[in-house]
Amino acid sequence: MLNGMIGNTGRWQVLAAASMSLGQTLQFFALARADVAAVAVIGALEVFVSIYLAAYVFRTEPPPGLGVTLAALAACGGVALVAFG
């Protein structure tokens, strides 16, 4: 069973896994140099960045609705408050 899962991985899955690993490693370095609150808030934006990349860059998902767009704007506002506040 495990052999079938590993054997069917493509280069995009490997790239995604490597990117996630690199992102987590960079988050640890960020925690050593910045406030925990700032790192956590900026890390929370990762979900919204992924949504917009999938919708508008890779075109693998439909564009986000109004609710997601408003949530993304609120999250960006929160990041701005943490960064400049």
C-alpha positions in Angstrom: 0.0 0.0 0.0 2.7 2.5 0.9 4.7 1.6 -2.2 1.8 2.5 -4.4 1.5 5.9 -2.8 5.1 6.7 -3.0 5.4 5.4 -6.5 2.7 7.7 -7.8 4.2 10.9 -6.7 4.9 13.4 -9.4 7.4 16.3 -9.6 4.8 18.8 -8.5 4.0 16.8 -5.3 7.7 16.6 -4.5 8.1 20.4 -5.2 5.1 21.1 -2.9 6.5 19.0 -0.1 9.9 20.6 -0.4 8.4 24.0 -0.4 6.4 23.3 2.7 9.5 21.9 4.5 11.5 25.0 3.5 8.7 27.3 4.7 8.5 25.6 8.1 12.3 25.9 8.4 12.2 29.6 7.6 9.5 30.1 10.1 11.8 28.8 12.8 14.5 31.2 11.8 11.9 34.0 11.8 10.9 33.1 15.3 14.5 33.6 16.4 14.6 37.1 14.9 11.1 38.6 15.2 8.2 38.7 17.7 6.1 35.6 17.9 2.9 37.5 17.2 4.3 39.0 14.0 5.5 35.6 12.8 2.1 34.0 13.6 0.1 36.6 11.9 2.2 36.6 8.8 2.1 32.8 8.8 -1.7 32.9 8.9 -1.7 34.7 5.5 -0.2 31.6 3.9 -3.7 30.2 3.4 -4.9 33.3 1.5 -1.7 33.5 -0.6 -2.3 29.8 -1.6 -5.9 30.5 -2.5 -5.0 33.4 -4.8 -2.1 31.5 -6.4 -4.3 28.5 -7.2 -7.1 30.7 -8.6 -5.2 33.3 -10.6 -1.7 32.0 -11.3 -2.1 28.3 -11.7 -5.8 28.4 -12.6 -6.5 25.1 -10.8 -9.3 26.5 -8.6 -12.2 28.9 -9.2 -11.7 32.5 -8.0 -12.5 33.0 -4.3 -15.9 34.4 -3.4 -16.7 37.6 -1.6 -16.4 36.1 1.9 -12.9 34.8 1.3 -11.8 38.1 -0.3 -13.1 40.1 2.7 -11.3 37.7 5.1 -8.1 38.1 3.1 -8.4 41.9 3.3 -9.1 41.7 7.1 -6.0 39.5 7.5 -3.9 41.9 5.5 -5.1 44.7 7.7 -4.1 42.7 10.8 -0.6 42.1 9.4 -0.3 45.8 8.7 -1.3 46.7 12.3 1.2 44.2 13.7 4.0 45.3 11.3 3.5 49.0 11.7 1.7 49.2 15.0 
